[in-house]
Amino acid sequence: WLIEGSVAALANGNIMQLFRTTTGLLYVSLSKDSGMTWDRPRKTTLPNPDSKVNVARLHSAGNDLALAFNDMNQWERANTRLVRFNRGRGRLKVAISTSNGRNWTRVAL
């Protein structure tokens, strides 16, 4: 289930929306027609403990994107299986993308 999307206009004219989920990862969807239609959401490699994120385009930084998110997985290994633990919100980080959201580099803790 996808909840609380955060939207940013990309330098190429598309719109990107990142969603928090209960899967342990952020999901992303793109629109190429000003938000009239969206592609099928797909998971990213960015961890998310089911907490809100915020993405913004940095016009003064060559149109890079900044993402504020809790860099924490909501699952931990218990013996041989994954078990969900609390919705941790103690690892707020900022990541920057110079590739319209395809890749992210963590820059602040």
Order of alpha helices (4+ residues) and beta strands (2+ residues): beta-beta-beta-beta-beta-beta-beta-beta-beta-beta
